[in-house]
Structures are given as C-alpha cells and as structure tokens.
C-alpha cells in the first residue's frame, strides 16, 4: 500500500513543503511573540491588555493553521485560523489587563481553548467531506489525530531542549559558554520552541502512517484500562450505601473535582472501546461490558458532584470557582443522562445511539465554550452580588467575610463593590472595607489579619507572678499565642520562660485529648539576652532539645493516654527546665557543630 492510500481524508500526501512551511510558521510565531512580550510574561501585571491579546491571538492562529492546513483548500485553514485568532484577541480585550484579572478569569481563556479544540476537528471534517454536517467518523479521526499530534510535538520539543542543555553543558566543560548564554536568552528560547514544535508537527503530518500507528497504540493501551476503571468505579458506588456519603460532603472542596475527573476518565475510555463506528468496536466481552459499566457510572458520579457543589454553594455562596464548577457539573450531567438513556433504550446496541449523541453534545459544548469565553456572562459579577448580599443581610459577620476575595479575586465587580461598601450604613462593614481597600495585595491583607492583637487570657506560672511588660510585648509581636486561645506562660527564672499557645483549653474536657480533634498546643522557649527576649530557635547555637515525635502508627488509645499525660503536665506544674548532659565535637579547644547526647 502506498502513501497516498494510507493518507487521512483530505490529507495532501507527498506535500514536501509541509514540514518546511510549518517549521517556518513556528519559528516566525516564536519571534513575533518575543517582539510583543519582550522580557515580560503573559501573567505579569505589567503586560498590557493589547500585548496580551496579540500574544494569545497570534499563538492560537498559528497553532490552528498548523493543525488544519492542507494543500487542498489551504486558504480555508488560513481563514479559520485567522478568525479564531481574532476571537482570542477580543476575548482578552474583554477580560481586561492580566494584572487585573480575577482569580479564575483565566478560565475564560481555557474555555476558548476547549471550544477551539472541538471546533478544529469539526472544521477539518466538514472541509474534507464538503458539507456543513460532517460525519462522526471524520470528526472522530481528526480528534484523535490532533491529540496525538499535539502530545508528540511537545514531546519532540522536550527532546530538543534536553539535547540543547546537554550540548551546552558539554561545551561548558571546555570553557565555552556561548551555548548556555544563548539558551538563557528569551528570544532564542521562544524561537527555538516554536521552530521545534512546527517542525515536529510538519514531519508528523507528512507521515500520516506514523500518526495512525500512534493512534492505534494509544487506543490499545487505553482500552485495556477500561475494565480496570469500570471495576474500581463500580465498587466505589456499591460501597457508598454502606459507608455513607457524609465523608464526601465533609470534603466538598475536593469531592467535586475528583468526581468530575473520574467521570471524564470514564467518558474517554468508553469511547476508546466503542471506536468511531460499529466495525471498530472492541469485541472482547471484558472490554465491551467494561465500557457499558463506565457509561452507566457517569451519571451517578455527576449527580454526586452536583450535590457536593450545591452543598458548598448553600454554605458559602457563589464564587467564580464554584460557578465554573456548576458549568462542569452541568456538562457531566448532560453526558451522563445521554449515556444512561442509550443504555436503557438499546442495551447491547446502545453504541449506535451514542455516536451521533457524542457529536451533538460536542457541538453544544463548543458553542458554550465560545459564549463563556466572552464577557457576556460575568461570574465575577454574579459572585460579588451574592457575597455582598450575604454580608449585608447578616448571614455572615464582617469579621468572617472573605474581604481578600472581594478585593483581589472577583475582578472589577469586586473592587467596585468594595468601594461601595465603604459608604455602608453598617460601621463594621464600612471599617473593614476601608481597611481592605488600603491593602496592596492579598499577602498584605493576610499579614494585617495575622497582626491582630491577642484577645485571649494569660495564665502565668508560678501563680500570682506578674508578667514582665517586655515579655508581653514580645509575645504579642511574635504572635506566640493566637487570637482567643489560652496563653500559658511559665517563668522558670528571671531569664528563661516557656510560652504555650493552648487551643485545647476552649474545648470540652472530653475532647481536649482526643487525637481526632488534633487541637494544637504550640510551645516556644525564650531567653533574656543583652538584646532583649529571644526565641531559643533564633539564637546562633540553639541546644537540641531532643524532642520526640509521636510514632506514625500509634494506636488511638495509646496516643490519647500520652496526650492526657502531657496535657495534665501543661495544666499543672509539669513544665520545667532541667540540666541535660550533652556531648560535642572539639578540634583543639574549639567546639564544632551542634551539641548532641
């Protein structure tokens, strides 16, 4: 069979200029991106919105042209890539300057990238078949070919960089540093990356048989994993009625992403097994029934993720992250319902319904991705309105409100709401808003929160002893005791003190030594020096106290008994200073290293 017979639909086999054209396109893209960025990076605050938009638009256009261009109808690929590049530029303009983005504003860009990843094979199949309604087989082939090309091209880029670094290190051995210095230059790094990616993409697209072989290898490997994942997810769902779902709800911040990842894995492996058409289906019963189990579990996984997300929103309100989670859960529910319905309607013949449903759902997700990439729907504005309503209605107290998110994570709507809250009728809200607006960054705000004065109680031993003013100042400055904990101060002598931050004291007695609560008891020892009170750990040569950590697998009853003995000593008179005989290495009369027992 010759090369023409093995070419993919629409592939211009034998287009000798293909690798050179794509290598040149990659090189030109790298150079142009460097001219736009200079020494900046796309995520730096100093990068203007125009430069960020040009960088994204040019990169997207070049990548799409590289993946879709053919000798036949080459102009269509240029038009498609150019239009999508303009869309990327406009999306960045809508999002604003990168430094002013909210915490998840980059998801708009990711939404656009996902939409384009679906639009590209739709365009390729439509062009090859000469119709606006491409077949599932054509779209399926281009999807997997693009995935393989993307991964293989980046693998080649990695190999090129590894080879360059090895050569640079080799020349460095003979005092020739030119190659190392060249690799450190931004312009060279970007140009070489673009050139390597374009060259790899061109070579692989010229040798379609290699890509097809890689596709088959990937499909075989993934198909073997289908029954394994099916058994694992099936056992998980079967176990839930016996273990209960409370643990899932208690960890809702982790539950939703994990459940959605499992649902996505089930979706991918299901389609690997069923193939692009009935003739491609895996006939092995283990694989076939494994795919059916995977198709069936997508819906319950999506339902669990939906409940977890709903609980989180009910507890804490909307945030951009949770709203994006709602979108992902909604997509998972659509696919889960579709797959469950096809299984119920056709049973063993379910795949004949699934394939056209896959194509329809992919088109819907593509359209949704384009919509979400635009400023038409602002998750920042929705989240801001919801959180401010919760604050003003009294559902959350001003001192418990996430002011940092409003100022730095909700973008422009959050900052506008913060300015409005400075004029609130509530004095506490007004004061917190004014304080937050002065913060230059989330770190600055966090630092201010950490410097709140200690409002708990002091317990000084020996009883009745006055706490020296300088020592109290040091405890407050170093935050030796947190917030409203009980601060236990043990004055061993005029120059030695131990401060224990006791958060257990506020718990009921039956929970104070329960290993499950893990309430921290933090200990600091301070010495009075010529420069004032100093933490023992900050002195030039601190003596190793020889502290022992609890064994990792200590039984709960033994751990509780140990904690009870230690806490009884803390609350009584068991915190003391004793002389410990130590040893140390000397060279002549000079001590070396730290003391040891």
C-alpha positions in Angstrom: 0.0 0.0 0.0 1.5 3.3 -1.0 1.5 6.5 1.0 -1.5 8.0 -0.9 -3.7 5.1 0.1 -2.9 5.4 3.8 -3.5 9.2 3.9 -6.2 10.6 6.1 -9.2 12.1 4.5 -8.3 15.4 2.9 -4.6 14.9 3.6 -2.4 16.1 0.8 0.1 13.2 0.8 3.5 14.0 -0.5 3.3 17.7 0.1 7.1 18.0 0.5 6.8 21.7 1.6 4.6 20.8 4.5 7.4 20.3 7.2 9.3 23.4 6.0 6.2 25.6 6.0 5.1 24.6 9.5 8.7 24.8 10.8 8.9 28.4 9.4 5.4 29.2 10.8 6.6 28.0 14.3 9.8 30.0 14.1 8.0 33.1 12.9 5.4 32.7 15.7 8.2 32.4 18.4 10.0 35.6 17.1 6.8 37.6 16.8 5.6 36.6 20.3 9.0 37.7 21.6 8.8 41.0 19.9 5.4 41.5 21.6 6.3 40.3 25.0 9.9 41.4 25.3 11.1 40.3 28.8 7.6 40.1 30.1 5.4 37.0 30.7 1.8 36.8 29.9 0.8 36.6 33.6 2.8 39.7 34.7 0.9 42.7 35.9 3.0 45.0 33.7 1.8 43.3 30.5 -0.9 45.5 28.8 -4.1 44.1 27.5 -3.2 44.8 23.9 0.0 42.9 24.1 -1.6 40.0 26.0 -4.4 39.8 23.4 -1.9 39.9 20.5 0.1 37.1 22.1 -2.9 34.9 22.6 -4.4 35.7 19.2 -1.2 35.1 17.2 -0.4 31.9 19.0 -3.9 30.5 18.6 -4.0 31.4 14.9 -0.6 29.8 14.3 -1.4 26.6 16.1 -4.8 26.2 14.3 -3.3 26.8 10.9 -0.5 24.3 11.7 -3.0 21.6 12.6 -5.6 22.2 9.8 -3.7 23.5 6.7 -3.8 21.2 3.6 -2.5 21.7 0.1 -6.2 21.5 -1.0 -8.2 24.4 0.3 -5.2 25.9 2.1 -6.9 29.3 2.1 -9.8 27.8 4.3 -7.3 26.9 7.0 -5.7 30.4 6.9 -9.2 31.9 7.2 -10.3 29.6 10.0 -7.0 30.2 12.0 -7.1 34.0 11.4 -10.8 34.3 12.5 -10.1 32.2 15.7 -7.0 34.3 16.4 -9.1 37.5 16.2 -11.6 35.9 18.6 -8.8 35.1 21.1 -7.6 38.7 20.8 -11.2 40.0 21.5 -11.6 37.7 24.5 -8.5 39.1 26.1 -9.7 42.6 25.5 -13.0 41.7 27.2 -11.2 40.2 30.2 -9.0 43.3 30.7 -5.4 43.6 31.7 -3.9 40.3 33.0 -2.9 42.0 36.3 -6.5 43.0 36.9 -8.0 39.6 36.2 -9.9 37.8 39.0 -8.6 34.6 40.5 -10.3 32.4 37.8 -10.5 34.8 34.9 -8.1 32.6 33.1 -10.8 30.1 32.8 -12.3 32.3 30.1 -9.2 31.6 28.0 -9.3 27.9 28.9 -12.9 27.9 27.8 -11.9 29.4 24.5 -9.1 26.9 24.0 -11.6 24.0 24.7 -14.0 25.4 22.2 -11.3 25.7 19.6 -10.1 22.2 20.3 -13.6 21.0 19.4 -14.1 23.4 16.5 -10.8 22.4 14.7 -11.8 18.7 14.0 -15.4 19.9 13.1 -13.8 22.3 10.6 -11.4 19.6 9.3 -14.1 17.0 8.8 -16.5 19.5 7.2 -13.8 20.7 4.8 -12.8 17.1 3.8 -16.4 16.0 3.2 -17.6 19.2 1.6 -20.6 19.6 3.9 -21.6 21.6 7.0 -22.8 18.4 8.7 -19.7 16.3 8.9 -19.8 12.6 9.8 -19.0 11.2 13.2 -16.2 9.1 11.7 -14.5 12.1 10.2 -14.7 14.1 13.3 -13.5 11.2 15.5 -10.5 10.6 13.3 -9.4 14.2 13.4 -9.9 14.5 17.1 -7.6 11.6 17.9 -5.1 12.6 15.2 -4.9 16.2 16.7 -4.5 14.8 20.2 -1.6 12.5 19.1 0.0 15.3 17.1 -0.2 17.7 20.0 1.4 15.4 22.5 4.0 14.0 20.1 5.0 17.5 19.0 5.5 18.7 22.6 7.5 15.5 23.4 9.8 16.5 20.5 10.1 20.0 21.9 11.2 18.5 25.2 13.8 16.3 23.5 15.2 19.3 21.6 15.6 21.2 24.8 17.2 18.3 26.5 19.6 17.9 23.7 20.4 21.6 23.8 21.0 21.6 27.5 23.3 18.6 27.3 25.3 20.2 24.5 25.5 23.5 26.4 26.8 21.6 29.5 29.3 19.7 27.3 30.7 22.9 25.9 30.8 24.4 29.3 33.3 21.7 30.4 35.8 23.2 27.9 35.1 26.8 29.0 32.9 27.6 26.0 29.7 29.2 27.5 28.2 30.6 24.3 25.6 27.9 24.0 24.5 28.3 27.7 24.3 32.1 27.2 22.2 31.6 24.1 19.7 29.3 25.7 19.2 31.9 28.5 18.1 34.5 26.0 14.3 34.9 25.8 14.3 35.5 22.1 16.3 32.3 21.4 14.2 30.2 23.7 10.9 31.3 22.2 12.2 31.0 18.6 13.7 27.5 19.2 10.5 26.3 20.9 8.3 27.5 18.0 10.7 26.0 15.4 10.8 22.6 17.2 7.1 22.4 17.6 6.4 23.5 14.0 9.0 21.1 12.6 7.7 18.1 14.6 4.1 18.9 13.6 5.0 19.2 9.9 7.0 16.0 9.9 4.3 14.0 11.6 1.6 15.3 9.4 3.7 14.4 6.3 4.0 10.9 7.6 0.3 10.0 8.3 1.1 6.3 8.7 3.2 7.1 11.8 0.3 9.1 13.3 -2.2 6.3 12.6 0.1 3.8 14.3 0.5 6.1 17.3 -3.3 6.4 17.5 -3.7 2.6 17.4 -1.1 2.1 20.2 -2.8 4.8 22.4 -6.2 3.3 21.8 -5.0 -0.3 22.7 -3.3 0.9 25.9 -6.4 3.0 27.0 -8.8 0.2 26.1 -7.0 -2.2 28.5 -7.6 0.3 31.3 -11.4 0.5 30.7 -12.4 -2.6 32.6 -10.0 -1.7 35.4 -11.6 1.7 35.9 -15.0 0.2 35.5 -14.4 -2.2 38.3 -13.0 0.5 40.5 -15.8 3.0 40.0 -18.4 0.3 40.2 -17.1 -0.9 43.6 -16.9 2.7 44.8 -20.6 3.3 44.0 -21.6 0.0 45.5 -19.7 0.8 48.7 -21.3 4.2 49.2 -24.6 2.9 50.7 -22.6 1.0 53.3 -20.0 3.7 54.2 -22.4 6.6 53.9 -21.8 9.8 51.9 -21.2 12.2 54.8 -17.4 11.9 54.2 -18.0 13.2 50.6 -20.0 16.2 51.8 -17.4 17.0 54.5 -14.7 17.4 51.9 -16.8 19.2 49.2 -13.8 21.3 48.0 -12.1 18.1 46.9 -15.1 16.0 46.1 -16.4 17.8 43.0 -13.1 17.9 41.1 -12.3 14.3 41.9 -15.7 13.0 40.9 -15.7 15.0 37.7 -12.2 13.7 36.8 -13.5 10.2 37.3 -16.5 10.9 35.1 -14.2 12.4 32.4 -12.0 9.3 32.5 -15.0 7.0 32.2 -16.2 9.0 29.2 -12.8 8.9 27.4 -12.2 5.2 28.0 -15.8 4.3 27.0 -15.3 6.0 23.6 -11.9 4.3 23.1 -13.6 0.9 23.4 -16.6 1.7 21.2 -14.5 3.3 18.5 -15.6 5.5 15.6 -18.1 3.1 14.1 -19.6 -0.4 14.7 -16.8 -2.2 12.8 -14.2 -0.6 15.2 -15.9 -1.8 18.4 -13.8 -4.0 20.7 -15.4 -7.5 20.7 -13.7 -8.7 23.8 -16.5 -9.3 26.3 -14.5 -7.8 29.2 -13.9 -4.6 27.2 -17.5 -4.4 26.0 -19.1 -4.8 29.3 -16.4 -2.7 30.9 -17.4 0.2 28.6 -21.1 -0.3 29.5 -20.3 -0.1 33.2 -18.3 3.1 32.5 -21.1 4.6 30.5 -23.6 3.8 33.3 -21.5 5.3 36.2 -21.0 8.7 34.6 -24.5 9.8 35.7 -24.3 8.9 39.4 -20.8 10.4 39.6 -22.1 13.6 38.1 -25.1 13.6 40.5 -22.8 13.2 43.5 -20.7 16.1 42.1 -23.8 18.2 41.7 -24.9 17.6 45.3 -21.4 18.4 46.6 -21.3 21.6 44.7 -24.8 22.5 45.8 -23.9 22.0 49.4 -20.8 24.1 49.1 -22.8 27.0 47.5 -25.5 26.7 50.1 -22.9 27.0 52.9 -20.6 29.7 51.4 -22.4 31.3 48.5 -21.3 31.8 44.9 -17.7 32.3 43.9 -16.3 32.2 40.4 -14.7 28.8 41.1 -18.0 27.4 42.2 -19.8 28.8 39.2 -17.3 27.2 36.9 -17.8 24.0 38.9 -21.6 24.3 38.1 -20.8 24.5 34.4 -18.6 21.4 34.5 -21.2 19.5 36.6 -23.9 20.5 34.1 -21.8 19.2 31.1 -21.1 16.0 33.0 -24.8 15.6 33.8 -25.7 16.0 30.1 -23.3 13.3 29.0 -24.3 11.1 31.9 -28.0 11.3 31.1 -27.4 10.7 27.4 -25.3 7.6 28.0 -27.7 6.2 30.7 -30.7 6.7 28.4 -29.0 5.0 25.4 -28.1 2.0 27.7 -31.7 1.8 28.9 -33.2 2.1 25.4 -30.9 -0.2 23.4 -28.8 -2.2 25.9 -26.2 -4.0 23.8 -27.0 -1.8 20.8 -26.5 1.4 22.7 -23.4 2.5 20.8 -25.5 3.2 17.7 -27.2 6.0 19.6 -24.2 7.2 21.5 -22.0 8.2 18.5 -24.4 10.8 17.0 -25.2 12.0 20.5 -21.5 12.5 21.1 -21.3 14.7 18.1 -24.3 16.8 19.1 -23.0 17.2 22.6 -19.6 18.2 21.4 -21.2 20.9 19.2 -23.1 22.2 22.2 -20.0 22.3 24.4 -18.1 24.1 21.6 -20.9 26.8 21.5 -21.0 27.0 25.3 -17.2 27.4 25.4 -17.3 30.3 23.0 -20.1 32.0 25.0 -18.3 31.6 28.3 -15.1 33.0 26.8 -16.8 36.3 26.2 -17.8 38.9 28.8 -21.5 38.2 28.2 -21.7 36.2 31.4 -19.7 37.5 34.3 -19.1 35.0 37.1 -17.2 37.8 39.0 -20.3 40.0 39.0 -22.7 37.1 40.0 -20.3 36.1 42.8 -19.9 39.7 44.0 -23.6 40.3 44.2 -24.2 37.1 46.1 -21.4 37.5 48.6 -22.3 41.2 49.3 -26.0 40.2 49.8 -24.9 37.6 52.3 -22.8 40.2 54.1 -25.4 42.9 54.2 -28.2 40.5 55.2 -26.2 39.4 58.2 -25.7 35.8 57.1 -22.0 36.3 57.5 -20.4 38.7 60.0 -18.0 41.4 58.7 -15.0 39.9 60.6 -15.7 36.4 59.0 -16.3 37.8 55.5 -13.7 37.0 52.8 -12.6 40.6 52.1 -9.5 39.4 50.3 -11.6 37.6 47.6 -13.7 40.7 47.1 -10.7 42.9 46.6 -8.4 40.6 44.7 -10.3 37.6 43.3 -13.6 38.9 41.9 -12.0 41.3 39.4 -13.5 44.7 38.6 -17.0 44.0 40.1 -15.4 43.0 43.4 -13.4 46.2 43.6 -16.4 48.3 42.7 -18.4 46.6 45.4 -15.6 47.2 47.9 -15.7 51.0 47.1 -19.5 51.0 47.6 -19.2 49.1 51.0 -17.0 52.0 52.2 -20.2 54.0 52.4 -22.3 51.3 54.1 -24.6 52.3 57.0 -23.0 49.4 59.0 -20.0 50.8 60.8 -18.2 47.4 61.0 -18.7 46.8 57.2 -17.5 50.3 56.5 -14.4 50.0 58.6 -13.4 46.6 57.1 -14.0 47.8 53.5 -11.8 50.9 54.2 -9.1 48.7 55.7 -9.2 46.2 52.8 -9.0 48.9 50.2 -5.7 50.1 51.6 -4.1 46.6 51.1 -1.8 46.4 48.1 -2.1 42.6 47.7 -3.7 39.5 49.3 -0.5 38.9 51.2 -0.6 42.4 52.7 -4.2 41.8 53.8 -3.3 38.4 55.2 -0.3 40.0 57.1 -2.6 42.5 58.7 -5.0 39.8 59.8 -2.2 37.9 61.4 -1.1 41.0 63.3 -4.5 41.3 65.2 -3.9 41.8 68.9 -4.1 38.8 71.2 -7.6 38.8 72.9 -7.3 35.6 74.9 -6.4 35.1 78.5 -2.9 34.8 80.1 -2.2 32.2 82.8 1.2 32.9 84.4 3.1 30.3 86.5 4.1 30.5 89.3 0.6 31.7 90.2 0.5 35.3 91.2 3.7 36.3 89.3 3.4 39.4 87.2 4.1 39.2 83.5 7.0 41.5 82.6 5.9 44.2 80.2 8.8 43.5 77.8 7.9 39.8 77.7 4.2 40.6 77.0 5.3 42.9 74.2 7.4 40.1 72.7 4.6 37.6 72.9 2.3 40.0 71.0 4.9 40.9 68.4 5.9 37.3 67.7 2.3 36.0 67.9 3.4 33.3 70.3 -0.3 32.9 71.2 -3.1 33.1 68.6 -6.4 35.0 68.6 -8.5 33.9 71.6 -6.5 30.9 72.8 -5.3 30.5 76.4 -1.7 31.7 76.6 0.2 29.8 79.3 3.4 31.5 80.5 5.9 29.5 82.6 8.5 31.8 84.2 11.3 29.3 85.1 13.6 32.1 86.3 14.4 35.7 85.6 16.0 34.9 82.2 14.1 31.8 81.0 10.4 31.5 80.0 8.2 29.0 78.2 5.1 30.2 76.4 2.5 27.6 75.4 -0.3 28.5 73.0 -3.1 26.3 74.2 -6.1 26.0 71.8 -7.3 22.9 73.7 -8.4 24.8 76.7 -11.6 26.1 74.9 -12.7 22.5 74.1 -15.0 20.4 76.4 -12.8 18.2 78.7 -13.8 15.0 76.9 -12.4 16.4 73.7 -9.2 18.0 74.9 -7.1 15.0 74.4 -8.9 13.3 71.6 -6.5 12.5 68.7 -9.3 13.1 66.2 -9.6 16.8 67.2 -5.8 17.4 66.8 -6.0 20.7 68.7 -2.5 22.2 68.5 -0.5 23.1 71.6 2.4 25.2 70.4 5.5 25.7 72.6 8.1 28.4 72.5 11.1 28.9 74.9 12.5 32.4 75.2 15.8 33.6 76.8 16.6 37.0 78.1 19.7 38.3 76.3 21.5 41.6 76.1 19.3 42.4 73.1 16.1 41.5 74.9 13.9 38.4 74.8 14.9 36.0 72.1 13.3 32.8 70.8 15.6 29.8 71.6 15.4 28.6 68.0 16.6 32.0 66.7 19.8 32.0 68.8 23.1 31.2 66.9 23.7 27.8 68.6 20.4 26.5 70.0 20.7 23.4 72.1 18.9 20.4 70.6 16.1 19.7 73.0 15.9 16.1 71.7 12.2 16.3 71.2 10.5 13.1 70.2 7.6 12.9 67.7 4.7 10.6 68.1 5.1 7.3 66.1 3.2 7.4 62.9 1.0 4.3 63.6 0.5 4.7 67.3 -2.9 3.1 68.4 -5.5 5.7 69.2 -5.9 4.6 72.9 -2.1 4.9 73.5 -2.0 8.2 71.7 -4.9 9.5 73.8 -3.2 8.3 77.0 0.1 10.0 76.1 -1.8 13.3 75.2 -3.6 13.1 78.5 -0.4 12.8 80.5 1.2 15.7 78.6 -1.8 18.0 78.9 -2.0 17.2 82.7 1.6 18.4 83.0 0.8 21.5 81.0 -2.2 22.4 83.1 -0.3 21.6 86.3 3.2 22.3 87.3 4.9 19.9 84.9 6.6 22.4 82.6 10.1 22.7 83.9 13.7 23.3 82.9 16.3 20.7 83.7 20.0 20.4 83.1 20.9 17.9 80.4 24.3 16.4 79.9 25.4 16.9 76.3 28.4 16.0 74.2 30.1 18.0 71.4 33.0 17.6 69.0 36.1 19.7 69.6 39.0 20.5 67.3 41.7 21.6 69.8 39.8 23.8 72.2 37.2 25.0 69.6 33.7 23.3 69.7 32.4 22.1 66.3 28.9 21.5 65.2 25.8 21.3 67.5 25.7 19.5 70.8 24.3 16.0 71.0 23.6 13.4 73.6 
